[in-house]
Amino acid sequence: MALFGKTKEEKTEAYLEARGVKGLSQDSYAQVQRIANEMAGNGLIKAGLALSFNNGVDQTKLSYLSALVEQNWLLINQNQQIIDELKKLNSK
């Protein structure tokens, strides 16, 4: 653990765990880590945009985009489970 908080890997693990994503391959984990790092900066931008919207249409669009991101985390997890099962079948 880092001296003043969590390491980058621990933060990524916590982020993934909060979304139910676990057991990723090293390659998938590296890709997800890049995505999580990219999205970390978007949190403040998203909050600022939500405060500046004058109408509900823009807020609705932002909510839908956030929902799509969360759905993608679910798909990543499901794809990894499928890959793991296929590897088990191939090793028999």
Steps between C-alpha positions, in 0.01 A plus 500: 500500500622849424601727784219750445213286379432225254729404217384531140438124486298504821287784368439311177409183692255695717347662191454162331369333814236772537380406151508125554793444263748237618734231370618692193796381299815712513427646155140584587608641835748735331231622261251551781762686704549744211122547471463557875783754499340682209161505670642617833559843350152508354334497843572864567410596145171313528415673828577839350292430193206381708502827693519712186213337309195718477263238368407145579583372152875541549483345846307206356767450231771500765306245706458273198870520420585411860265202481672382182838513671368288786350252253841471336653397833242225523584383148872497578434276799272267305750475214776404743278229647435362150872504421575315824240233423630455145851455634372230737328320212809518282724360772296178530 
